[in-house]
Amino acid sequence: MNKPPKEIADEQPVLQPETRLVVAGRDPQAHYGYVNPPVYHASTLLYPTAEDLVAHRARYQYGRKGTPTTEALEKALADLEGPACAGVALLPSGLAAISTAIFSVVETGDHILVSDSVYRPTRVFCNTMLKRFGVSTTYYDPLIGAGIEQLLQPKTKAVFVEAPGSQSFEMQDIPAIAAAAKARGVAVLMDNTWATPLFFRAFEKGVDISIQAGTKYIGGHSDLMFGTISANAATWQRIRDTSWALGLCAGPDDVYLALRGLRTMAVRLSRHQESGLRIARWLAERPEVLRVLHPALPQDPGHAIWKRDFTGASGLFSIVLRPVPEKAVHAFLNTLTLFGMGFSWGGYESLVVPFDCSSYRSMTWAPGGPTLRFHIGIEDAGDLIADLERGFAALAAAS
């Protein structure tokens, strides 16, 4: 006798996130047995009758509002986020995801709180577009924790967090911030690109809206522009309505690449983490390095929070060099052959960029020397260390 669907579902084993990344959103039999869904390049959808057209009776209505390709990725991402995720919106870039998410929770006259260590383009958006629309922004110390309560105003509608902080890698006590915000009915938005839902369960920590630049670890190959917004039941309707009203959608080829990258993200992140920690520990022992900014290192000021709230680390971190002339830093960078220089990260290749965030931070930022941000790719870590050794030799020669 056949079992009812619910009974069959109840017997399904609880799958680990790594397995769910492979199976979620897949239905090969719906596509003639092919493992991956086809790429639907679509705008117009035809209805069989006038009655169906008038009543909008169709699973899909228009290319911008979804196709089987986008639906597969949305389902896979929602599954990864966990049961509290009510929906996922796909956007053409990480910044588009950030701006759309913020727009969805504010109106003219409102106020938001944003971490001082936020991704710089987020800050630019708040200081320009939001300001033009009459929304005010206060930047707060990322180490504030439960003290965020003192900054909440009657018109505060959102707190925007990012952990670790962009470039400087401060760790925020997100559960404490979320608890204070929730007590006042304030939404919590998070840029979760660094950890991804594999290493930080945003909704379980009190976040309402979780954002990722899918350009980074979801794609994983430095070849697409893409962003995601995952929302809980309290915020999903406004996220969906805002993205539709703004006419935002991700291109079909980028959606397909994102879905393909998602299937291998757990394997890649494991390698990024392993090599990143090995090289971070090695750098911490170098005489040229004043300190390494990596929350997974025990000596990092944010390590206790990272260990409590996160289950892993990606390949992105920064270092502070001991004071040397700029020409010595340039000699170091120009000598490297396995580290490219470019303003992104999350791909399979290693990258390094110099930075100085003092001009766009409100809180104290006094590193004590030149700063470099590294992304450790999936190359052999020993080869990367040898490349860095050659770089340090060039730095010493130019100092």
C-alpha angles and dihedrals in degrees: 000000000000116000119233115258094250092054091049091049091050089056094055112112120247104255126214118242092253090058094043090055088062100044107028116107093010124128108162094175090061087061102044092273097303111145096226126046115248122254109257110209095192144153109148123052119193123221119214096225140019089244091057091047095051093045093043089233102172136102088232123030108179136358094248091056097052149302134201087269095055091041091056092053094044091053093048093049093046090051090052092049092054139238095308091066109101097181148342129226121203117216135184095248143003091255091051088054092050095048094044092049092051093045089053094063104039140068133186110297095026128125132218135192117223129186112252089226094057124134105284098238088055088058091048090052091052093046094048118021098028091045091051089054093051099256115134125213131207118193116216136198106267089223093059097104114170088358087082085089090076091060098050113112130195089258097043107126103169146021114207116206134182123185125224096020119251111269095341097056101216113169120231125209092234097176090054093047091046093050092053092046095047091052087063097040093252120148120236117218122188136193099217098173096118098055102022118204088289092071102024123038098208100184092048089056095054102269117144100193123029119196131193134184095226086193085081123048099351091059094031097180105076093243109105143054111222144143137189136204118197116189140185124234093271094057108024098091093055092046091053094044093048095049091048093046091051090050093236123158138144120251117256096242092050090049090053092048090048091051091049092048092048091061092064099033095105092054093046095046090051089056093043089052096046096048093038093056093044092053093041090055090047092050091049088063096050115107090221092061121083094189144336119235102214121127093208091065113093092228093056114107091231097047097105092055092044092051092048099046107024131065097199149354132242127223099268123102141129138233134207114220123211110258112290133151118276090245089061091053089049091049089053092050096043092051095056115099103176096046115073121205112232141126101253140060143188096083127115092264130080119248139184132190133174115232143177114193096178093103094058103038126091096193127065115294112172109152097171096227145016114317130217130187118213132195111195112211131196097277120119107289092219091057090050092050091050089052091051091049090057088049093053090050089055090047091054092048091052097044 
